[in-house]
Amino acid sequence: MSTSRILSALVLLALLAFPLIAPMYGLEFYISFVRRIFIYALAASALNLVLGYGGMVALGHAAFFGAGAYTVGILATEGVQSGLVAWPAAMLISGLLAFLTGAVSLRTRGVYFIMITLAFAQMIFYMFISLRQYGGEDGLNMYSPSSLPGIDLSNDLSFYYLVLAILLVVLFLFNRLVNARFGQALMGTRENESRMTTLGYPVYRIRLTAYTLSGAIMGLAGALLANHNLFVSPSLMNWTQSADLIIMVLVGGIGLLYGGALGAFVMLVLEEILRNWTEYWHMPLGILLLLVVFFAPKGLAGLVRVRSAADPATAAKEQA
């Protein structure tokens, strides 16, 4: 068994055991905190699909994150509490927004693509702020979490394991996707778009499919965060949230399967620690980002040799 698989198994065992051990040491609060990390890990992994594997630097993915959260919040306000309805609806709305904005954005390249994704995100941000009946700038309160058959989301333990299970399933599906022909074609468009076009690959459709899928998973993460906070804020859709998610991917490992998850863990844990230490906690995080860029260009996941199909040669060597 490779080192990366052993390490992954140990991390999984630790995550499974944590909520059972935490109450023994009076750390019940951190069950909720780790669950929040899982949700951001899901969002960062969704962004990594387009940023890492597709080479699309999108600065507007927080719009899909917030749209998923607002979908759940608005449906709850209108009396729709079922997670079996609200969560797929969140994915559908976010995926549709990603499809519509991506259909235009993906016709541009470079800095123009970055700016147009940012512009669309700000449009969606102000659209939700204008919904005065759903809180406007003040956000939207949820009085109870979504209901699921056999699962009580008001119970920290049940919700923790549900979010962990969703994260693991999505990472598994992403792993299968990037190892499939579609994933290889997506990475091909990242490396050499003109060559892929010459070979007959529908580059635009491949990228749009990945962009839409990424947006839908962002919507699912937003739905989970809405249930976690029992509150939906327009700040979820601000461009700074998109920048935070990009930083998570860069720190964790761009184009690596566990890069988004690892980046979310490191950034949120450091933020929690540094906030209690100094009000200028952004500065140490900035220094960390500089160190990663200069000394670990593949991110922290690259340092511990956690590889995805974005680095097939290394993965084949490990398995050999």
TORLO-664370 format. One record per residue: z, y, x of N, C-alpha, C, O in turn; residue in one letter. Coordinates in steps of 0.2 Angstrom, whole numbers, padded with zeros to 4 digits, always signed. Atoms other than C-alpha are relative to their C-alpha. Layout:
// residues N
ZYXZYXZYXZYXA;...
//
This chain:
// residues 320
+0000-0006+0004+0000+0000+0000+0000+0006+0004+0004+0007+0009M;+0001-0006-0004-0005+0017+0007+0006+0004-0001+0010+0004-0005S;-0006-0004+0000+0008+0030+0011+0000+0005-0006+0005+0006-0009T;+0000-0005+0006+0002+0042-0003+0002-0004-0006+0006-0001-0010S;-0002+0004+0006+0005+0028-0016+0007-0001+0000+0010-0001-0005R;-0007+0001+0000+0022+0024-0010+0004+0007-0001+0009+0007-0005I;-0004-0007+0001+0027+0043-0010-0001+0001-0007+0004+0004-0010L;+0001-0002+0007+0019+0045-0027+0005-0005-0005+0008-0002-0010S;-0004+0004+0004+0029+0030-0034+0008+0002+0001+0011+0002-0004A;-0007-0003-0001+0046+0037-0026+0001+0006-0004+0006+0007-0007L;-0001-0006+0004+0043+0054-0034+0000-0002-0008+0004+0001-0011V;+0000+0002+0007+0039+0046-0051+0007-0003-0002+0010-0002-0007L;-0006+0002+0001+0055+0036-0050+0006+0005+0000+0010+0005-0005L;-0005-0005+0000+0065+0051-0046+0000+0004-0006+0005+0006-0009A;+0001-0004+0007+0057+0061-0061+0003-0004-0006+0006-0001-0010L;-0002+0004+0005+0061+0046-0072+0008+0000-0001+0011+0000-0006L;-0007+0001-0001+0079+0045-0066+0004+0007-0001+0010+0007-0003A;-0003-0007-0001+0083+0064-0065+0004+0002-0007+0010+0003-0006F;-0003-0002+0006+0087+0067-0084+0006-0004-0002+0011-0002-0005P;-0006+0005+0001+0099+0052-0084+0006+0002+0005+0011+0000+0003L;-0005-0001-0005+0108+0057-0068+0003+0007-0001+0009+0009+0000I;-0001-0007+0000+0108+0076-0071+0007+0002-0004+0011+0006-0001A;-0006-0001+0003+0122+0076-0084+0007-0002+0003+0012+0001+0002P;-0006+0002-0003+0134+0067-0073+0002+0006+0005+0008+0006+0007M;-0002-0005-0005+0134+0082-0061+0000+0007-0003-0001+0012+0000Y;+0001-0007+0004+0133+0096-0075-0006+0004+0001-0006+0010+0001G;+0006-0004-0001+0115+0100-0072-0005-0001-0006-0011-0001-0005L;+0004+0001+0006+0109+0098-0090-0005+0006+0000-0011+0004-0003E;+0005-0005+0000+0100+0115-0088-0006-0001+0003-0012+0001+0001F;+0006+0001-0004+0089+0109-0075-0005-0006-0003-0011-0007-0001Y;+0004+0004+0004+0082+0096-0087-0006+0004-0003-0012+0002-0003I;+0004-0005+0003+0074+0110-0096-0005+0003+0005-0011+0004+0004S;+0003-0003-0005+0069+0118-0080-0006-0004+0003-0011-0002+0004F;+0005+0004-0003+0060+0103-0073-0006-0001-0006-0012-0002-0004V;+0005+0001+0005+0051+0101-0090-0005+0006+0000-0011+0005-0001R;+0005-0006-0001+0044+0119-0088-0004-0001+0006-0010+0001+0005R;+0004+0001-0006+0038+0114-0071-0006-0005-0002-0012-0004+0000I;+0005+0005+0002+0029+0099-0079-0006+0004-0004-0012+0002-0003F;+0005-0004+0004+0020+0111-0091-0004+0004+0004-0010+0004+0003I;+0005-0004-0004+0014+0123-0078-0004-0005+0005-0009-0003+0007Y;+0004+0004-0004+0009+0108-0067-0006-0003-0004-0012-0003-0001A;+0006+0001+0004-0002+0103-0082-0005+0005+0000-0011+0004+0001L;+0004-0006+0000-0009+0120-0083-0004+0001+0007-0010+0002+0007A;+0003-0001-0007-0012+0121-0064-0005-0005+0001-0010-0004+0005A;+0004+0006-0001-0020+0104-0064-0007+0001-0004-0012-0001-0001S;+0006-0002+0004-0032+0110-0078-0005+0005+0004-0011+0004+0004A;+0004-0005-0004-0037+0125-0067-0003-0003+0006-0009-0001+0008L;+0002+0003-0006-0039+0114-0052-0007-0004-0001-0011-0004+0003N;+0006+0003+0002-0053+0105-0061-0006+0004+0001-0011+0002+0004L;+0006-0005-0001-0064+0120-0061+0000+0004+0007-0005+0005+0010V;-0001-0004-0006-0057+0129-0046-0001-0005+0006-0005-0003+0011L;+0000+0005-0006-0055+0114-0034-0006-0004+0000-0009-0005+0005G;+0005+0005+0000-0068+0102-0040-0007+0003-0001-0012+0001+0001Y;+0006-0003+0002-0081+0114-0047-0001+0006+0004-0007+0009+0003G;+0001-0006-0004-0079+0129-0035+0000+0006-0004-0003+0011-0002G;+0000-0006+0005-0077+0141-0050+0006+0004+0000+0011+0001-0002M;-0006-0005-0001-0065+0155-0046+0001+0004-0007-0001+0009-0007V;+0000-0003+0007-0060+0159-0064+0007+0004+0000+0012+0001+0001A;-0006-0004+0000-0047+0173-0066+0001+0002-0007+0004+0007-0009L;-0001-0001+0007-0046+0171-0085+0003-0006-0004+0003-0006-0010G;-0002+0006+0003-0039+0154-0088+0007+0001-0004+0008-0003-0009H;-0006-0001+0004-0022+0161-0094-0001+0001-0007+0003+0000-0012A;+0002-0001+0007-0031+0166-0110+0000-0006-0004+0002-0006-0010A;+0001+0006+0004-0034+0148-0115+0008-0003+0000+0009-0006-0005F;-0007+0002+0000-0015+0144-0110+0003+0004-0006+0007+0001-0010F;-0004-0004+0006-0009+0158-0122-0003-0001-0007+0001-0001-0011G;+0003+0001+0006-0022+0154-0135+0003-0006-0003+0004-0007-0009A;-0003+0007+0002-0015+0136-0136+0007+0001-0003+0009-0001-0008G;-0007-0001+0002+0003+0143-0137+0000+0004-0007+0004+0002-0012A;+0000-0004+0006-0002+0156-0151-0002-0005-0006+0000-0004-0011Y;+0002+0005+0005-0011+0142-0161+0006-0004-0003+0007-0004-0009T;-0006+0004+0002+0005+0132-0162+0005+0005-0004+0007+0003-0009V;-0005-0004+0003+0016+0147-0166-0003+0003-0007+0001+0003-0011G;+0003-0002+0006+0004+0154-0179+0000-0005-0006+0002-0004-0011I;-0001+0005+0005+0003+0137-0188+0007-0001-0002+0008-0003-0008L;-0007+0001+0001+0022+0135-0187+0002+0006-0005+0005+0004-0010A;-0001-0005+0005+0023+0152-0196-0003-0001-0007+0000+0001-0012T;+0003+0001+0006+0011+0147-0209+0003-0007-0003+0000-0009-0008E;-0002+0006+0003+0021+0131-0212-0002-0007+0002+0000-0012+0000G;+0002+0006-0003+0012+0118-0202+0004-0002+0006+0003+0001+0012V;-0005+0002-0006+0025+0110-0191-0002-0007+0003+0000-0008+0009Q;+0002+0007-0003+0016+0093-0187-0003+0001+0006-0008+0005+0007S;+0003-0001-0006+0012+0092-0169-0007-0004+0000-0011-0003+0004G;+0007+0004+0001-0002+0079-0174-0005+0005-0002-0011+0003-0001L;+0005-0005+0002-0011+0094-0182+0000+0006+0005-0005+0008+0007V;+0000-0006-0004-0005+0109-0171-0002-0001+0007-0006+0003+0009A;+0002+0000-0007-0007+0102-0154-0008-0002+0001-0011+0002+0005W;+0007+0001-0001-0025+0095-0156-0004+0007-0002-0009+0009+0000P;+0003-0006+0002-0029+0112-0165+0000+0005+0006-0004+0009+0007A;-0001-0004-0005-0022+0121-0150-0006-0002+0006-0009+0003+0009A;+0005+0002-0004-0034+0111-0139-0007+0002-0002-0011+0004+0002M;+0006-0002+0002-0048+0114-0150-0002+0007+0000-0007+0009+0002L;+0001-0008+0000-0046+0133-0151-0001+0002+0007-0006+0006+0009I;+0001-0002-0007-0044+0134-0132-0006-0002+0003-0009+0001+0006S;+0006+0003-0002-0058+0123-0129-0006+0004-0002-0011+0005+0001G;+0005-0004+0003-0069+0133-0141-0001+0006+0004-0006+0009+0005L;+0000-0006-0004-0064+0149-0132-0003-0001+0007-0007+0003+0009L;+0003+0002-0007-0068+0141-0115-0007-0001-0001-0011+0001+0004A;+0007+0002+0000-0085+0135-0121-0004+0007-0001-0009+0008+0002F;+0004-0006+0002-0090+0152-0129+0000+0005+0006-0005+0008+0008L;+0000-0004-0005-0084+0162-0114-0004-0003+0006-0007+0001+0010T;+0003+0003-0006-0090+0150-0101-0008+0000-0001-0011+0000+0004G;+0007+0000+0001-0107+0149-0109-0004+0007+0003-0009+0007+0005A;+0002-0006-0002-0109+0167-0104+0002+0001+0008-0003+0003+0012V;-0002-0001-0007-0099+0168-0088-0003-0004+0005-0005-0002+0011S;+0003+0004-0004-0107+0153-0080-0007+0001+0002-0010-0002+0006L;+0006-0002-0002-0123+0162-0079+0000+0005+0005-0005+0008+0008R;-0001-0004-0006-0116+0173-0066+0003-0004+0006+0005-0009+0005T;-0003+0004-0006-0110+0169-0048+0004+0005+0004+0004+0011+0003R;-0004-0004-0005-0098+0175-0035+0005+0005-0004+0009+0003-0008G;-0005-0005+0003-0088+0191-0039-0001+0002-0007+0003+0004-0011V;+0001-0002+0007-0097+0194-0055+0003-0005-0005+0005-0004-0010Y;-0003+0005+0004-0091+0177-0062+0008+0002+0000+0011+0001-0006F;-0007-0002+0000-0073+0182-0057+0001+0006-0005+0006+0005-0009I;-0001-0006+0004-0074+0199-0065-0002-0002-0008+0002+0001-0012M;+0001+0002+0007-0082+0192-0081+0005-0004-0004+0006-0003-0010I;-0006+0004+0003-0069+0179-0084+0006+0004-0001+0010+0003-0006T;-0006-0004+0001-0056+0192-0081-0001+0004-0006+0004+0006-0010L;+0002-0004+0006-0065+0203-0094+0001-0003-0007+0004-0001-0011A;-0001+0004+0006-0065+0190-0107+0007-0002-0001+0009-0002-0007F;-0007+0002+0001-0047+0185-0104+0004+0006-0003+0008+0006-0007A;-0003-0006+0003-0042+0203-0107-0002+0002-0007+0002+0004-0011Q;+0002-0001+0007-0052+0204-0123+0004-0005-0004+0006-0002-0010M;-0004+0004+0004-0043+0189-0129+0007+0002-0001+0011+0001-0006I;-0007-0003-0001-0026+0196-0123+0001+0005-0006+0006+0005-0009F;-0001-0006+0004-0029+0212-0133-0001-0002-0008+0001+0001-0012Y;+0002+0003+0006-0036+0202-0148+0007-0003-0003+0008-0001-0009M;-0006+0003+0003-0019+0193-0150+0005+0005-0001+0009+0005-0005F;-0005-0006+0001-0009+0209-0147-0001+0003-0007+0004+0006-0010I;+0002-0003+0006-0018+0216-0162+0002-0003-0006+0002+0000-0012S;-0003+0003+0006-0011+0203-0174+0007+0002-0001+0012-0002+0000L;-0006-0003+0001+0003+0213-0180+0004-0005-0004+0011-0005-0004R;-0004+0005+0004+0008+0200-0193+0003-0006+0003+0007-0009+0001Q;-0002+0005-0004+0011+0188-0179+0004+0002+0006+0004-0001+0011Y;-0004-0003-0005+0022+0199-0169-0003+0005+0005+0001+0009+0008G;+0003-0005-0005+0009+0209-0159+0003+0000+0007+0003-0005+0010G;-0002+0000-0006+0016+0215-0143+0007-0003+0001+0009-0005+0007E;-0006+0002+0000+0033+0209-0147+0000-0008+0001+0006-0011+0002D;+0000+0008+0000+0028+0190-0147+0001-0003-0007+0003+0001-0012G;-0001+0004+0006+0031+0177-0160+0005-0005+0001+0005-0009+0006L;-0006+0005+0000+0047+0167-0163-0002-0006-0004-0005-0006-0009N;+0000+0006+0004+0047+0149-0168+0007-0003-0001+0011-0003+0003M;-0007+0002+0002+0062+0143-0177+0002-0007+0001+0008-0009+0001Y;-0001+0007-0001+0060+0125-0174-0006-0003+0004-0012+0000+0003S;+0006+0003-0004+0048+0114-0162-0004-0004-0005-0002-0005-0011P;+0004+0004+0004+0034+0104-0169+0003-0007-0001+0007-0009+0002S;-0002+0006+0001+0037+0088-0177-0005-0006+0001-0011-0005+0000S;+0004+0006-0002+0031+0071-0171+0003-0006-0002+0009-0007-0002L;-0003+0006+0002+0033+0054-0178+0004-0004+0005+0002-0006+0010P;-0004+0004-0004+0048+0045-0170+0002+0004+0006+0006+0001+0011G;-0002-0004-0006+0051+0059-0157+0003+0007-0002+0000+0011-0006I;-0004-0006+0002+0064+0073-0159-0001+0005+0006+0002+0004+0011D;+0002-0005-0006+0057+0088-0148+0006+0004+0001+0006+0008+0006L;-0006-0004-0001+0074+0097-0151+0005-0004+0005+0010-0001+0007S;-0004+0004-0005+0082+0083-0140-0003+0001+0007-0009-0001+0008N;+0002-0001-0007+0080+0088-0121-0003-0006+0003-0008-0006+0006D;+0002+0006-0003+0078+0070-0116-0007-0003-0002-0011-0004+0002L;+0006+0002+0003+0065+0065-0128-0006+0005+0002-0012+0002+0004S;+0006-0005-0001+0054+0081-0125-0001-0001+0008-0007+0000+0009F;+0001+0000-0007+0056+0079-0106-0004-0006+0001-0009-0005+0005Y;+0004+0006-0001+0049+0061-0106-0007+0001-0003-0012-0002-0001Y;+0007-0001+0003+0035+0066-0118-0004+0004+0004-0010+0003+0005L;+0004-0004-0004+0029+0080-0107-0002-0003+0006-0007-0002+0009V;+0002+0004-0006+0030+0069-0092-0005-0005-0001-0010-0005+0003L;+0005+0005+0001+0020+0056-0100-0007+0003-0001-0012+0001+0001A;+0006-0004+0001+0007+0069-0105-0003+0002+0006-0009+0001+0007I;+0002-0002-0006+0006+0075-0088-0003-0006+0004-0008-0005+0007L;+0002+0006-0004+0004+0058-0080-0007-0003-0003-0011-0005+0001L;+0007+0002+0003-0010+0053-0093-0005+0005+0002-0011+0002+0004V;+0006-0005-0002-0020+0069-0089-0002-0001+0007-0007-0001+0008V;+0001+0001-0007-0018+0066-0071-0004-0006+0001-0009-0006+0006L;+0004+0007+0000-0024+0048-0073-0007+0001-0002-0012-0001+0001F;+0007-0001+0002-0039+0054-0083-0004+0004+0004-0010+0003+0005L;+0003-0005-0005-0043+0068-0071-0002-0004+0006-0008-0003+0009F;+0002+0004-0006-0043+0055-0057-0006-0004-0001-0011-0005+0003N;+0006+0004+0002-0055+0044-0067-0006+0004+0000-0012+0002+0002R;+0006-0004+0001-0066+0058-0071-0003+0002+0007-0009+0002+0007L;+0003-0003-0006-0068+0065-0053-0003-0006+0004-0007-0005+0009V;+0003+0006-0003-0072+0047-0047-0006-0002-0003-0009-0007-0001N;+0006+0002+0003-0085+0045-0060-0006+0004+0002-0005+0008+0006A;+0006-0003-0002-0103+0050-0059+0001+0008-0002-0002+0012+0002R;+0000-0007+0002-0099+0067-0068+0004+0003+0005+0002+0009+0007F;-0004-0003-0005-0085+0071-0056-0004+0001+0007-0003+0006+0010G;+0004+0000-0006-0096+0067-0041-0006+0006-0001-0007+0009+0004Q;+0005-0005+0001-0110+0078-0049+0003+0007+0000+0000+0012+0003A;-0004-0006+0000-0097+0092-0052+0001+0002+0007+0000+0008+0009L;-0001-0002-0007-0092+0092-0034-0006+0001+0004-0006+0005+0009M;+0006-0002-0003-0110+0092-0029-0002+0007-0001-0005+0010+0003G;+0002-0007+0002-0113+0108-0038+0005+0005+0004+0002+0011+0005T;-0004-0004-0004-0098+0115-0028-0003+0001+0007-0003+0006+0010R;+0003+0000-0007-0106+0110-0012-0006+0003+0001-0007+0007+0006E;+0007-0002-0001-0124+0114-0014-0003+0000-0007-0006-0005-0009N;+0002+0000+0007-0129+0120-0031-0008+0000+0000-0011-0004-0005E;+0008+0000+0000-0148+0123-0027-0002-0007+0002-0007-0009-0001S;+0002+0007-0001-0149+0105-0020+0001-0004-0006-0004-0008-0008R;-0002+0004+0006-0141+0098-0036-0006+0001-0005-0008-0003-0009M;+0005-0002+0005-0154+0108-0046-0006-0003+0002-0010-0006-0003T;+0006+0003-0002-0168+0101-0036+0000-0007-0001-0006-0010-0003T;-0001+0008+0001-0162+0083-0038+0000-0001-0008-0001-0007-0009L;+0001+0001+0007-0163+0086-0057+0006+0000-0004+0006-0002-0010G;-0006+0000+0003-0145+0088-0061+0001+0006-0005-0001+0012-0002Y;-0001-0006+0004-0141+0099-0076+0006+0004+0002+0012+0003-0001P;-0006-0003-0003-0129+0110-0066+0003+0005-0005+0010+0004-0005V;-0003-0004+0005-0126+0123-0080+0004-0004-0005+0010-0002-0006Y;-0004+0004+0005-0121+0109-0092+0006-0003+0003+0011-0004-0001R;-0006+0004-0003-0110+0100-0080+0006+0005+0001+0011+0003+0000I;-0005-0005-0001-0101+0116-0076+0004+0002-0006+0010+0003-0007R;-0003-0002+0007-0099+0121-0094+0004-0005-0003+0009-0004-0006L;-0004+0005+0003-0092+0104-0099+0006+0000+0004+0012-0001+0000T;-0006+0000-0004-0079+0105-0085+0004+0006-0002+0010+0005-0003A;-0003-0007+0002-0075+0123-0090+0003-0001-0007+0009+0001-0008Y;-0002+0001+0007-0073+0118-0108+0006-0005+0000+0011-0004-0003T;-0006+0004+0000-0062+0103-0104+0006+0003+0003+0012+0001+0001L;-0006-0003-0003-0051+0113-0093+0003+0005-0004+0009+0005-0005S;-0003-0005+0005-0049+0126-0106+0004-0004-0006+0009-0002-0008G;-0003+0004+0005-0044+0112-0119+0007-0002+0003+0012-0002-0001A;-0006+0002-0003-0031+0105-0107+0005+0006+0001+0011+0005+0000I;-0004-0006-0001-0024+0123-0104+0003+0001-0007+0009+0003-0008M;-0003-0001+0006-0022+0124-0123+0005-0005-0002+0010-0003-0005G;-0005+0005+0001-0012+0108-0123+0006+0002+0003+0012+0002+0001L;-0006-0002-0003-0001+0115-0110+0003+0006-0003+0010+0007-0003A;-0003-0005+0004+0001+0131-0120+0004-0002-0006+0009+0001-0008G;-0003+0003+0006+0006+0121-0135+0007-0003+0002+0012-0002-0002A;-0006+0003-0002+0019+0112-0125+0005+0006+0002+0011+0005+0001L;-0004-0006-0002+0026+0129-0118+0003+0003-0006+0008+0006-0006L;-0002-0003+0006+0027+0136-0135+0006-0004-0003+0011-0001-0006A;-0005+0004+0002+0038+0122-0140+0006+0000+0004+0012-0001+0002N;-0005+0000-0005+0048+0123-0124+0004+0006-0001+0010+0006-0001H;-0003-0006+0001+0052+0141-0127+0002+0002-0007+0007+0006-0008N;-0001-0002+0007+0052+0142-0146-0002+0008+0000+0001+0011-0005L;+0002-0007+0000+0043+0159-0142-0006+0000+0003-0008-0003+0008F;+0006-0001-0003+0026+0164-0139-0001+0008+0002-0001+0012-0002V;+0000-0007-0002+0023+0180-0129-0008+0002+0002-0011-0003+0005S;+0007-0001-0002+0006+0189-0126-0001+0000+0008-0006+0000+0010P;+0000+0000-0008+0011+0190-0107-0003-0006+0002-0005-0007+0008S;+0003+0006-0003+0005+0172-0106-0007+0001+0001-0010-0003+0005L;+0008+0000-0001-0013+0178-0107-0002+0006+0005-0007+0007+0006M;+0001-0005-0004-0011+0192-0095-0003-0002+0007-0003-0008+0008N;+0004+0002-0006-0022+0192-0079+0005-0002+0005+0003-0007+0010W;-0005+0002-0006-0006+0190-0068+0002-0007-0001+0003-0010+0004T;-0001+0007+0001-0003+0173-0076-0005-0004+0003-0004-0009+0005Q;+0005+0003-0003-0020+0168-0071+0000+0000+0007-0001-0005+0011S;-0001-0001-0007-0017+0174-0054+0006-0005+0003+0005-0008+0008A;-0006+0005-0002+0000+0164-0053-0003-0007+0000-0001-0011+0004D;+0002+0007+0000-0009+0148-0058-0005-0001+0006-0005-0007+0009L;+0005+0001-0005-0023+0151-0045+0005-0001+0007+0003-0005+0011I;-0004+0001-0006-0009+0153-0032+0003-0007+0001+0004-0010+0006I;-0003+0007+0001-0001+0137-0038-0005-0005+0003-0003-0010+0007M;+0005+0004-0002-0017+0128-0035-0001+0000+0008-0002-0005+0011V;+0002-0002-0007-0020+0136-0018+0006-0003+0005+0005-0006+0010L;-0006+0002-0004-0002+0132-0012+0001-0008+0000+0002-0011+0005V;-0001+0007+0001-0002+0114-0019-0006-0004+0004-0004-0009+0007G;+0005+0004-0003-0019+0109-0013-0006+0000-0004-0007-0003-0009G;+0006-0001+0004-0036+0115-0020-0005-0006+0001-0006-0008+0006I;+0004+0006+0000-0047+0100-0025+0003-0006+0002+0000-0011+0004G;-0004+0007-0001-0033+0087-0023+0003-0001-0006+0006+0003-0010L;-0002+0002+0007-0027+0077-0038+0007+0003-0001+0008+0006-0007L;-0007-0002+0001-0009+0082-0036+0001+0007+0002+0007+0009+0002Y;-0001-0006-0003-0012+0099-0029+0003+0005-0005+0008+0009-0003G;-0003-0005+0005-0009+0109-0045+0007-0002-0002+0011+0003-0002G;-0007+0002+0001+0007+0099-0049+0005+0002+0005+0010+0004+0004A;-0004-0002-0005+0014+0101-0032+0001+0007+0001+0006+0010+0003L;-0001-0007-0001+0010+0119-0031+0004+0003-0006+0008+0008-0004G;-0004-0002+0005+0018+0122-0048+0008-0001+0001+0012+0003+0000A;-0007+0002-0002+0034+0113-0042+0003+0005+0005+0008+0007+0005F;-0002-0004-0005+0035+0123-0026+0001+0007-0002+0006+0010+0000V;-0001-0007+0002+0032+0140-0033+0005+0001-0005+0009+0006-0004M;-0005-0001+0005+0043+0138-0048+0007-0001+0003+0012+0002+0001L;-0007+0001-0003+0058+0131-0038+0001+0005+0005+0007+0008+0005V;-0001-0005-0004+0056+0144-0025+0002+0006-0003+0006+0010-0002L;-0001-0005+0004+0055+0157-0038+0007+0000-0003+0011+0005-0003E;-0007+0000+0003+0071+0151-0046+0006+0001+0005+0011+0004+0004E;-0005-0001-0006+0080+0150-0029+0000+0007+0002+0006+0010+0003I;+0000-0007-0002+0074+0167-0023+0002+0005-0004+0005+0011-0002L;-0003-0005+0005+0078+0176-0039+0007+0001+0001+0010+0007-0001R;-0007+0000+0000+0096+0172-0037+0002+0003+0007+0008+0004+0008N;-0001-0002-0007+0095+0178-0018-0001+0007+0001+0002+0011+0004W;+0002-0007-0001+0086+0194-0019-0005+0002-0006-0009-0002-0009T;+0004-0002+0006+0077+0205-0032-0008+0001+0003-0012+0002-0001E;+0007+0000-0003+0062+0206-0019-0003-0007+0001-0005-0008+0007Y;+0002+0007-0002+0058+0188-0021-0007-0001+0000-0009-0007+0003W;+0008+0001-0001+0039+0191-0022-0002+0000+0007-0007-0003+0009H;+0002-0001-0007+0039+0195-0003+0000-0007+0003-0005-0009+0007M;+0000+0007-0003+0045+0177+0003-0006-0004-0003-0009-0008+0001P;+0006+0005+0003+0032+0169-0009-0006+0003+0003-0011-0002+0004L;+0006-0002-0003+0019+0180-0002-0001-0002+0007-0007-0004+0009G;+0000+0003-0007+0023+0175+0016-0002-0007+0000-0005-0010+0004I;+0001+0007+0001+0023+0157+0010-0008-0001-0001-0011-0005+0002L;+0007+0001+0002+0005+0159+0003-0004+0002+0006-0009-0002+0008L;+0004-0001-0007-0001+0167+0020+0001-0006+0004-0004-0008+0008L;-0001+0006-0004+0007+0152+0029-0005-0005-0002-0008-0009+0002L;+0004+0005+0003-0002+0140+0018-0008+0001+0002-0011-0003+0004V;+0007-0002-0001-0019+0149+0020-0002-0001+0007-0007-0004+0009V;+0002+0000-0007-0018+0150+0039+0001-0007+0003-0002-0010+0007F;-0002+0006-0003-0009+0133+0043-0002-0006-0004-0001-0012-0002F;+0001+0005+0004-0013+0122+0028-0005+0001-0005-0004+0002-0011A;+0005-0002+0004-0030+0126+0021-0001-0004-0006-0004-0002-0011P;+0001+0004+0005-0030+0111+0010+0007-0001-0004+0008-0005-0009K;-0007+0000+0004-0012+0115+0003+0005-0005+0003+0004-0009+0007G;-0005+0004-0002+0004+0106+0004-0002-0007-0001+0001-0012+0002L;+0002+0006+0002-0003+0091-0004-0005-0003+0006-0004-0009+0007A;+0003+0002-0006-0015+0090+0011+0004-0002+0006+0002-0007+0009G;-0004+0001-0006-0001+0090+0023+0003-0007-0001+0005-0011+0004L;-0003+0006+0001+0007+0075+0015-0005-0006-0002-0003-0012-0004V;+0005+0005+0000-0009+0066+0014-0001-0003-0007-0003-0009-0008R;+0001+0002+0007-0010+0065-0005-0007+0002-0002-0008+0008-0003V;+0007-0002+0000-0029+0064-0007-0003-0002-0007+0000-0007-0010R;+0004+0002+0006-0040+0064-0022-0007-0002+0002-0009-0002+0007S;+0007+0001-0001-0059+0060-0024-0003+0006+0003-0009+0005+0005A;+0003-0005-0004-0062+0077-0017-0001-0001+0007-0005+0003+0011A;+0000+0002-0007-0059+0069+0000-0002-0007+0000+0003-0011+0003D;+0002+0007+0000-0068+0052-0002+0001-0004+0006+0003-0009+0007P;+0000+0004-0006-0069+0048+0016+0007-0002+0002+0008-0007+0005A;-0007+0001-0002-0050+0050+0019+0003-0005-0004+0006-0010-0002T;-0003+0005+0004-0046+0040+0004-0003-0007+0001+0001-0012+0001A;+0003+0006-0002-0058+0026+0009+0003-0003+0006+0005-0009+0007A;-0003+0002-0006-0050+0026+0026+0007-0003-0001+0009-0008+0002K;-0007+0002+0001-0032+0025+0019+0000-0007-0004+0004-0011-0002E;+0000+0007+0004-0037+0010+0007-0002-0006+0005+0000-0011+0004Q;+0002+0005-0005-0045+0001+0022+0006-0002+0004+0005-0006+0009A;
//
